[in-house]
Amino acid sequence: MITKIRKAIIPIAGLGTRFLPLSKAFPKELLPLADRPIIQYLLEEAIAAGIEEIIFVTRPAKKNHEIVDYFENAPKLEKILKSRDKEYLLDELKNLKELSEKLSFTYVIQKEPLGDGHAILQAKKLIGEEPCAVFFCDDLVDSKIPCLSQLLSVFKTCQKPILALKKLPKKELFQYGVVDTEKIASRLHKIKNIIEKPSIDTAPSDLAVLGRYIITPEVFDYLKKTPASQKGEIVLANTFKQMVKDGKMIYGYEVEGRWLDCGDKLRWLKTNLYFSLNHPKFGPELKKFLEEINQ
Ligand code: UTP
């Protein structure tokens, strides 16, 4: 019985086309939400669930430098801050240092952006024969119990792949993967099918899949044989679909909390606003500012 998940894959090799032109030069996982980049929220969630190793799947052109720079120690900068009487700013770096010391980082390259499933497959060798978590940078959940920890508590009993699910209003479903399920317990579902971006009439339920998963070694076996989609991509959702068709158990868990999507410009702006308005230091002033400019 596996009760601990040590590794998480974070694919960041996508083109981020919905953020063009910004994403030509700037990685979307470093977009800020209030005063921290998206990736930092994901790593905090990973640490809370007991993850020890992060495997970033990145693209060759990125050379990883932005992420490496962000999490690397900066002794020179610390020295300058001390010499310029800006020691109060050292705390900002200290928190980040503490966070990155709790994790080890490995980088693997996806040579071509051939889909989220293809990106995950590139990390197979580093995962070996153990279950692991997968984070997509587009999705955050603001919840009492962090999203991955919620999935982990289900995994401890079911030992099978788990997808995070969230109920959405019907009119929003067409933008996501939507599941057909059999509900087997409170919040817990057995996945029967996944329909990608269904129309209102064809959506099999109001439960959408968000970018947080626990996968098992068997998922990698299926990823290897998943055919490319019409767009030439290996899509994780299609892998799960095939597994279910073959009678494999895949669970879906309706996670508690607010789903905050950062996948396109408007959603990122909303999510940024959400975290900024709730920020203990900046929130109160920002609320006043909003009232002022709305008059
Ligand atoms: P998305 O579906 O958000 O794709 O991928 P994207 O390329 O980032 O963005 P758009 O749709 O072009 O705007 C979900 C996650 O999978 C990664 C992305 O970086 C993101 O974290 N991904 C996607 C890869 O690593 N490689 C790929 O080939 C595709």
Boltz pocket constraint, residues with backbone or C-beta under 6 A from the ligand:
constraints:
  - pocket:
      binder: B
      contacts: [[A, 10], [A, 11], [A, 12], [A, 13], [A, 14], [A, 15], [A, 16], [A, 17], [A, 18], [A, 19], [A, 57], [A, 110], [A, 112], [A, 113], [A, 114], [A, 115], [A, 116], [A, 118], [A, 119], [A, 135], [A, 136], [A, 137], [A, 138], [A, 263]]
      max_distance: 6.0
